Structures are given as C-alpha cells and as structure tokens.
Amino acid sequence: AEVLGRGRGDAGGRLGGSGQPGDLRSQRHRWVAYILNGELFVISPKLEGADGKAPWQPLPEALPHAFELFLDALEGKDVPLVSACEAADRNIVMEALYKAAKGHCWERPAY
C-alpha cells in the first residue's frame, strides 16, 4: 500500500510501495531521499554528488533528545530550538500526512 502526502512547495511523501521503503519525494524539484540500512541516500540533479549510488555524507552529529534541549534552554544555555511557528508548521504537516495515510489520498496541510 502507498501513503501519499503533500506539503509546502509541492513536496510529496510516499511511504512504501514506491521501490524504496519510506522514501520522500518532491515532484516539483525532482529529488528523492530515502533511508536504507540506516543510511541516508539522496538523488537530486541540483546537488553535486547526489546520485543515490552512495550514502549522503557527512551528516551532522545527532542532537540530544528535545526534552534535554528544552531543559538546557531553561537553564539559559544556547541551544538549537525551533521557533513556535516552525513547530506549529511541523504539526500541521504531520496532521496532513496522517489524514493522507488514513484516506489513501493527497491531503493539503491546513495552514
């Protein structure tokens, strides 16, 4: 089964059924990103070396858990937190993806 979603900039998410498990595609910008064996692969004519033949590297170091970052921010430390608007946008997109999965159709985020 295929699950489709639509976000800003005509980005589409497709989970399963498309050749790669859990890939994410942009139809307008012609790129594909997917995880295979725990490694990120990217295909894009706009990114040098993004031919999908080798894992995309180097990746940034993983950040601590979001709750740890929140506690650090409360202590006054400089941490890379997203803005309230960006967090709300992410929730709106995730809600659209869940609706798309449930209805097996494209779902426009309700911005």
NUFI-648284 format. One line per field, with one value per atom (N, C-alpha, C, O): y, z negated, x; residue number from 1; atom name; chain. Coordinates in pm, whole numbers, plus 50000, padded with zeros to 5 digits. Atoms other than C-alpha are relative to their C-alpha. Layout:
NUFI-648284
py = (Y_...)
pz = (Z_...)
px = (X_...)
n = (NUM_...)
atom = (CA_...)
chain = (A_...)
END
This chain:
NUFI-648284
py = (49881_50000_50123_50123_49876_50352_50108_50117_49889_50653_50127_50142_49877_50994_50118_50119_49877_51335_50117_50098_49883_51689_50111_50133_49892_51979_50125_50134_49875_52326_49971_49878_50015_52361_49875_49828_50121_52059_49882_49798_50117_51817_49889_49912_50113_51475_49894_49868_50110_51199_49871_49865_50129_50840_49896_49885_50101_50559_49862_49820_50136_50216_49996_50095_50022_50076_50076_50075_49917_50300_49957_50033_50047_50093_50010_49925_49984_50220_50017_50092_49985_50183_50139_50183_49872_50518_50110_50188_49892_50745_50125_50120_49870_51113_50063_50067_49947_51280_50139_50173_49872_51628_49993_49981_50009_51618_50125_50116_49876_51985_50013_50051_49979_51987_49877_49884_50123_51631_49947_49930_50061_51491_49885_49880_50115_51170_49983_49994_50032_51093_49877_49867_50120_50755_49944_49972_50064_50556_49852_49787_50142_50214_49948_50000_50057_50004_50106_50103_49898_50306_50113_50196_49894_50532_50080_50025_49909_50834_50003_50021_49990_50829_50114_50128_49886_51138_49997_49970_49987_51175_50137_50165_49867_51529_50053_50049_49939_51694_50134_50186_49870_52014_49990_50092_50018_51865_49917_49804_50072_51767_49874_49880_50127_51402_49928_49821_50062_51327_49910_49938_50091_51037_49874_49787_50114_50787_49873_49770_50122_50543_49973_49859_50015_50605_50081_50176_49923_50727_50146_50178_49857_51107_50028_49999_49972_51219_50125_50162_50031_51379_50056_50160_49953_51412_50069_50035_49935_51642_49903_49805_50082_51490_50010_50114_50001_51390_50093_50102_49913_51637_49918_49810_50068_51535_49999_50069_50007_51449_50141_50222_49867_51750_50045_50164_49960_51743_50046_50140_49956_51767_50141_50224_49867_52067_50104_50215_49909_52226_50033_50149_49975_52182_50087_50174_49916_52329_50145_50237_49864_52630_50068_50188_49943_52679_50046_50139_49961_52696_50115_50159_49887_52973_49963_50051_50043_52766_50030_50032_49975_52843_49866_49791_50129_52550_50024_50125_49983_52499_49956_49844_50030_52512_50059_50160_49944_52566_50105_50102_49898_52864_49938_49827_50049_52824_49985_49891_50008_52894_49878_49809_50117_52629_49871_49778_50118_52376_49980_49868_50009_52456_49952_49870_50044_52415_49849_49780_50144_52071_49918_49814_50071_51966_49998_49897_49992_52085_49901_49833_50093_51886_49855_49773_50137_51573_49962_49849_50028_51601_49968_49876_50026_51618_49863_49792_50132_51312_49887_49786_50101_51114_49989_49879_50002_51216_49933_49856_50060_51119_49849_49773_50144_50780_49933_49825_50058_50718_49994_49895_49993_50825_49952_49950_50045_50692_50102_50067_49894_51028_50115_50117_49879_51361_50085_50093_49914_51594_50128_50123_49871_51966_50044_50043_49949_52098_50124_50207_49889_52346_50116_50137_49887_52649_50116_50221)
pz = (50000_50000_50000_49945_49987_50075_49921_49924_50075_49850_50059_50070_49937_50010_49911_49839_50074_49852_50082_50174_49926_49974_49901_49807_50089_49806_50078_50198_49934_49884_50115_50109_49887_50218_50079_50150_49928_50361_49967_50052_50044_50160_49972_49912_50026_50150_49922_49945_50075_49904_50044_50061_49960_50005_49912_49907_50092_49755_50054_50053_49951_49904_50139_50186_49871_50238_50114_50225_49895_50435_50037_50100_49966_50469_49885_49872_50117_50154_49879_49884_50119_49804_49939_49911_50069_49653_50075_50013_49928_49932_49997_49974_49995_49957_50132_50167_49867_50296_50016_49953_49958_50438_50149_50226_49857_50771_50075_50190_49934_50849_50013_50119_50002_50754_50042_50051_49948_50872_49912_49957_50089_50567_49926_49910_50079_50369_49886_49906_50114_50023_49934_49916_50067_49852_49909_49926_50094_49569_50036_50050_49970_49649_49910_49910_50095_49386_49907_49873_50095_49156_50060_49986_49935_49414_50093_50156_49917_49599_50142_50163_49859_49980_50061_50031_49938_50188_50150_50195_49854_50561_50037_50012_49959_50699_50107_50089_49899_51017_49954_50016_50048_50814_49893_49854_50102_50558_50057_50100_49948_50668_49917_49795_50067_50586_49949_49891_50048_50507_50108_50163_49896_50749_49942_50017_50064_50494_50000_49954_49992_50551_49871_49844_50127_50214_49893_49926_50106_49875_50002_50032_50006_49837_49873_49763_50115_49611_50026_50142_50142_49394_49947_49992_50069_49178_49871_49811_50128_48877_49884_49894_50120_48532_49948_49960_50055_48369_49879_49801_50115_48119_49883_49904_50114_47766_50017_50102_49996_47707_49981_49909_50004_47748_49857_49827_50138_47379_49929_49849_50057_47279_50050_49973_49945_47512_49934_49905_50067_47356_49859_49819_50136_47005_50003_49919_49984_47122_50027_49974_49970_47262_49874_49855_50125_46925_49909_49831_50079_46767_50064_50010_49934_47012_50098_50151_49902_47234_50142_50167_49860_47607_50070_50091_49936_47777_50129_50141_49870_48133_49994_50035_50006_48071_50122_50176_49891_48344_49940_49821_50046_48321_49980_50028_50021_48209_50133_50151_49869_48566_50079_50142_49929_48711_49939_50012_50066_48453_50040_50066_49959_48539_50145_50176_49861_48912_50010_50087_49998_48846_49956_50014_50046_48654_50108_50128_49893_48938_50111_50162_49894_49193_49955_50032_50049_48974_49997_50031_50000_48931_50141_50160_49861_49310_50045_50117_49963_49351_49939_50005_50063_49100_50071_50092_49927_49280_50136_50180_49870_49613_49987_50072_50021_49474_49975_50028_50034_49335_50123_50143_49885_49654_50129_50232_49878_49905_50112_50226_49901_50083_49966_49861_50025_50116_49900_49906_50101_49825_49990_49963_50009_49826_49855_49787_50139_49492_49983_50074_50028_49333_49935_49814_50052_49295_49972_49927)
px = (50084_50000_50087_50197_49928_50110_49929_49807_50056_50057_50057_50179_49955_50073_49970_49871_50023_50106_50051_50130_49957_50156_50031_49954_49961_50336_50034_50004_49961_50472_50093_50174_49910_50646_49974_50064_50037_50466_50090_50117_49924_50678_49900_49796_50089_50520_50073_50191_49943_50582_49936_49815_50053_50543_50064_50186_49948_50578_49967_49852_50018_50627_49938_49880_50063_50514_50063_50008_49942_50748_50141_50214_49866_51062_50098_50186_49915_51231_49910_49813_50084_51089_50015_50126_49997_50994_50071_50144_49933_51115_49917_49796_50065_51031_50039_50156_49975_50995_49943_49843_50055_50946_49978_50073_50030_50768_50042_50086_49963_50835_50151_50202_49856_51203_50080_50203_49940_51277_50112_50226_49904_51453_49934_49812_50045_51426_50100_50221_49915_51559_49941_49820_50048_51538_50108_50227_49909_51694_50005_49901_49980_51838_50110_50222_49905_52012_50058_50176_49958_52026_50081_50135_49922_52195_49910_49819_50078_52053_50055_50175_49965_52053_49919_49800_50067_51967_50027_50138_49987_51901_49944_49826_50043_51886_50094_50216_49914_52012_50059_50152_49954_52063_50108_50164_49897_52305_50114_50093_49883_52653_50025_50031_49972_52719_49876_49887_50124_52353_49940_49833_50046_52319_49934_49890_50065_52181_50081_50033_49918_52468_50074_50114_49929_52632_49926_49854_50066_52508_50043_50158_49972_52485_50078_50031_49913_52769_50080_50097_50015_52883_49868_49821_50119_52573_50040_50142_49967_52567_49983_49909_50014_52605_49856_49792_50135_52278_49993_50087_50022_52136_49947_49892_50063_52035_49848_49794_50146_51670_49942_49999_50062_51438_49971_49983_50030_51342_50127_50123_49873_51709_50036_50084_49974_51747_49911_49955_50094_51438_50050_50048_49949_51583_50125_50142_49881_51914_49961_50023_50046_51725_49947_49968_50050_51552_50113_50098_49883_51898_50076_50178_49936_51989_50108_50177_49899_52215_49950_49830_50032_52228_49980_50076_50030_52053_49923_49853_50068_51920_49854_49821_50142_51545_49929_49974_50081_51284_49907_49877_50094_51053_49862_49835_50137_50692_49927_49850_50065_50577_50047_49967_49947_50808_49946_49913_50055_50690_49854_49811_50141_50326_49989_49903_50000_50402_50026_49960_49970_50553_49880_49851_50120_50242_49892_49826_50101_50017_50034_49945_49959_50219_49981_49932_50019_50218_49853_49817_50144_49841_49952_49872_50038_49803_50051_49981_49947_50028_49917_49891_50084_49818_49865_49815_50126_49496_50017_49932_49972_49652_50015_49967_49982_49753_49866_49839_50130_49405_49909_49839_50089_49227_50060_49991_49930_49486_49984_49951_50017_49478_50096_50160_49923_49658_49923_49801_50062_49591_50081_50201_49931_49679_50005_49902_49992_49809_49913_49904_50091_49568_50075_50064_49923_49797_49909_49954)
n = (1_1_1_1_2_2_2_2_3_3_3_3_4_4_4_4_5_5_5_5_6_6_6_6_7_7_7_7_8_8_8_8_9_9_9_9_10_10_10_10_11_11_11_11_12_12_12_12_13_13_13_13_14_14_14_14_15_15_15_15_16_16_16_16_17_17_17_17_18_18_18_18_19_19_19_19_20_20_20_20_21_21_21_21_22_22_22_22_23_23_23_23_24_24_24_24_25_25_25_25_26_26_26_26_27_27_27_27_28_28_28_28_29_29_29_29_30_30_30_30_31_31_31_31_32_32_32_32_33_33_33_33_34_34_34_34_35_35_35_35_36_36_36_36_37_37_37_37_38_38_38_38_39_39_39_39_40_40_40_40_41_41_41_41_42_42_42_42_43_43_43_43_44_44_44_44_45_45_45_45_46_46_46_46_47_47_47_47_48_48_48_48_49_49_49_49_50_50_50_50_51_51_51_51_52_52_52_52_53_53_53_53_54_54_54_54_55_55_55_55_56_56_56_56_57_57_57_57_58_58_58_58_59_59_59_59_60_60_60_60_61_61_61_61_62_62_62_62_63_63_63_63_64_64_64_64_65_65_65_65_66_66_66_66_67_67_67_67_68_68_68_68_69_69_69_69_70_70_70_70_71_71_71_71_72_72_72_72_73_73_73_73_74_74_74_74_75_75_75_75_76_76_76_76_77_77_77_77_78_78_78_78_79_79_79_79_80_80_80_80_81_81_81_81_82_82_82_82_83_83_83_83_84_84_84_84_85_85_85_85_86_86_86_86_87_87_87_87_88_88_88_88_89_89_89_89_90_90_90_90_91_91_91_91_92_92_92_92_93_93_93_93_94_94_94_94_95_95_95_95_96_96_96_96_97_97_97_97_98_98_98_98_99_99_99_99_100_100_100_100_101_101_101_101_102_102_102_102_103_103_103_103_104_104_104_104_105_105_105_105_106_106_106_106_107_107_107_107_108_108_108_108_109_109_109_109_110_110_110_110_111_111_111_111)
atom = (N_CA_C_O_N_CA_C_O_N_CA_C_O_N_CA_C_O_N_CA_C_O_N_CA_C_O_N_CA_C_O_N_CA_C_O_N_CA_C_O_N_CA_C_O_N_CA_C_O_N_CA_C_O_N_CA_C_O_N_CA_C_O_N_CA_C_O_N_CA_C_O_N_CA_C_O_N_CA_C_O_N_CA_C_O_N_CA_C_O_N_CA_C_O_N_CA_C_O_N_CA_C_O_N_CA_C_O_N_CA_C_O_N_CA_C_O_N_CA_C_O_N_CA_C_O_N_CA_C_O_N_CA_C_O_N_CA_C_O_N_CA_C_O_N_CA_C_O_N_CA_C_O_N_CA_C_O_N_CA_C_O_N_CA_C_O_N_CA_C_O_N_CA_C_O_N_CA_C_O_N_CA_C_O_N_CA_C_O_N_CA_C_O_N_CA_C_O_N_CA_C_O_N_CA_C_O_N_CA_C_O_N_CA_C_O_N_CA_C_O_N_CA_C_O_N_CA_C_O_N_CA_C_O_N_CA_C_O_N_CA_C_O_N_CA_C_O_N_CA_C_O_N_CA_C_O_N_CA_C_O_N_CA_C_O_N_CA_C_O_N_CA_C_O_N_CA_C_O_N_CA_C_O_N_CA_C_O_N_CA_C_O_N_CA_C_O_N_CA_C_O_N_CA_C_O_N_CA_C_O_N_CA_C_O_N_CA_C_O_N_CA_C_O_N_CA_C_O_N_CA_C_O_N_CA_C_O_N_CA_C_O_N_CA_C_O_N_CA_C_O_N_CA_C_O_N_CA_C_O_N_CA_C_O_N_CA_C_O_N_CA_C_O_N_CA_C_O_N_CA_C_O_N_CA_C_O_N_CA_C_O_N_CA_C_O_N_CA_C_O_N_CA_C_O_N_CA_C_O_N_CA_C_O_N_CA_C_O_N_CA_C_O_N_CA_C_O_N_CA_C_O_N_CA_C_O_N_CA_C_O_N_CA_C_O_N_CA_C_O_N_CA_C_O_N_CA_C_O_N_CA_C_O_N_CA_C_O_N_CA_C_O_N_CA_C_O_N_CA_C_O_N_CA_C_O_N_CA_C_O_N_CA_C_O_N_CA_C_O)
chain = (A_A_A_A_A_A_A_A_A_A_A_A_A_A_A_A_A_A_A_A_A_A_A_A_A_A_A_A_A_A_A_A_A_A_A_A_A_A_A_A_A_A_A_A_A_A_A_A_A_A_A_A_A_A_A_A_A_A_A_A_A_A_A_A_A_A_A_A_A_A_A_A_A_A_A_A_A_A_A_A_A_A_A_A_A_A_A_A_A_A_A_A_A_A_A_A_A_A_A_A_A_A_A_A_A_A_A_A_A_A_A_A_A_A_A_A_A_A_A_A_A_A_A_A_A_A_A_A_A_A_A_A_A_A_A_A_A_A_A_A_A_A_A_A_A_A_A_A_A_A_A_A_A_A_A_A_A_A_A_A_A_A_A_A_A_A_A_A_A_A_A_A_A_A_A_A_A_A_A_A_A_A_A_A_A_A_A_A_A_A_A_A_A_A_A_A_A_A_A_A_A_A_A_A_A_A_A_A_A_A_A_A_A_A_A_A_A_A_A_A_A_A_A_A_A_A_A_A_A_A_A_A_A_A_A_A_A_A_A_A_A_A_A_A_A_A_A_A_A_A_A_A_A_A_A_A_A_A_A_A_A_A_A_A_A_A_A_A_A_A_A_A_A_A_A_A_A_A_A_A_A_A_A_A_A_A_A_A_A_A_A_A_A_A_A_A_A_A_A_A_A_A_A_A_A_A_A_A_A_A_A_A_A_A_A_A_A_A_A_A_A_A_A_A_A_A_A_A_A_A_A_A_A_A_A_A_A_A_A_A_A_A_A_A_A_A_A_A_A_A_A_A_A_A_A_A_A_A_A_A_A_A_A_A_A_A_A_A_A_A_A_A_A_A_A_A_A_A_A_A_A_A_A_A_A_A_A_A_A_A_A_A_A_A_A_A_A_A_A_A_A_A_A_A_A_A_A_A_A_A_A_A_A_A_A_A_A_A_A_A_A_A_A_A_A_A_A_A_A_A_A_A_A_A_A_A_A_A_A_A_A_A_A_A)
END
